[in-house]
């Protein structure tokens, strides 16, 4: 394929799931078109989600198994949320000290926010920027069962599925 047939980033950002799947088929990317359609991924989402850490519609238990197979502090992935709330679109899963943390990623006013706490809430223009930020800055992890237990961890080992 010549470079003049490659779509611009702006063009891809406007694609609906069917347009993205059609392009994947044109590139002969084996079964990628099916994943795009099954996960309802738009061009904008595709440009923002890195397959090295994005698992799509993987179940919570399958994602947890993948993290435990890596078995390193800072192993992480992002999966589609199993909840059907429109603002809670993804879940960040992190392995730290043998425990898997599930942190919601919400879409609010054209930005993404990590977690449900109002303290120290930071927004990002995209999920990719959020992930990049926390590869350099430790993320505060709070145990859902023991709110007094706090750990810090950077995102260090992406787990692609």
N, C-alpha and C positions, 0 to 999 in steps of 0.2 A: 504494500500500500504506500503510495507516495505521500509526502508531507502535506500536499495541498488537499488531500482527502481527510486529513485529521481534523476533527471538529475543534473549535476554540473552547477554552474553558468556560467562557460566557454562554456559549451555545449548549454545552453539556449541562450547565447549571439550570437551564430551563427545561430539560427533558423530563417527561413523565416516566413511570416505570416501563411502559411498553416501548418507548423510544430508546431507552437505555438497553433493554433486553434485545431489541432489534440490532443495535450496534454491536452488542456482545456476540450475537449470532453471526454478524457480518465478519467479525474478527476471528470467528471459529474458536471462541473460548469455551471449551467443553463444559457444559451444564451451568455456566455462569448466568445465562439468560433465565434459566429456571429459578435460580436463587434470587435474582433481581425481582422477578414477578411474584414468587412465593413470599418474599419479604417486603414487597411493595416499596422498593428502593427507588427514589427519584434521583435525577442527575445531581442535584445539590447534595443529597445525602451521600451519594457515591463519592463525590469529590471530598467530602468531609470525613469519611470513615475509612480507616486504614485496615486492610485485611490481615495485617500482622497482629492486630489486637481486636478486631471486630468479628464477633461470632454470629451475628444475625439472630435468627429465631431459635437459637439453641436453648434447651431447657436449663433450668437452674442446676439440676443435679448433674447433667452432662458437663456443664461449664465448671462446676466445682470439681468433678473428676479430672478434667483437663488441667486445672490449676494444681491439684494435688499430685498429678503425674510429674509436673515440672518441679514441685516441692522446693521452691526457693522463695525467700521473703522478697516481696515486691513483684511477684508474678501477678499479672493482671489481664483482664479482657473486658470488653464492653459487649453486652448482648442486648437484644430488644427486650423491652420490659414485658413481663408476662401479664401485667395489669393493663386494663384497657382505658386508662385515663389519658386524655389527649396531651396533657402537659408533662406526664411522666413517660417519656418515650424510650429511655435506655436505662440500663443498670450497669454500673461499674463494679466488677468483682475483683477483689484483691486478696492474695494470700499473704499473711504475716504471722509468724510464730505459730504455724500450724492451724490458724483460724482463718476462715474465709469470711470476708466482709462484703456485704451487698449494699451499695450506695446508689440511690436513685439519681438519675440525671434528668432534670426538668427543662423544658423549653418554655421560656417566658419572655415575651416582648422581643422577639428576634435575637435572643441570646440563650445560652445554656448555663444552668446553675447545678452545682453538685451538692447533694444532701438535702435534708429537710429542716435543718436547724437555721434559725435566722441569724445566729452569731457568726460573724466573719464570712458572710455570704459574698462570694465573688462570682461575677458573671463573665462569660467568654463568648466570642462571636461564633464559635463552632466547637464541636466535640474534639476535633484534632488539636485545637489550641489549648483546650482544657487538659488533654492528655500530655501534650508537650510541657505545659506548665508544671504538672506534678511529676514529671520525670526529673525536674531540677529542684523543686520545692517539696519538702515533706508534707504529706497529707495527714491530717489528724483523723485517726480511726477511733471511734467510740463503739464499744460493745453494746449491742441492742439490749442484751439481758442485764448488763452491769454498767449503767451509765457513768459510774465513777472510774471505770477502767478506760484509760486513754493510751493509745500508742501512736507513734508517728512512723510513716513509711513513704518512700518514694516509689513511683511506678518504674520498675527496672527491667522486668522480664515479660515482654508481650507474649501472649499465648494466642496464636491464631488457630482457628478450627476449620 
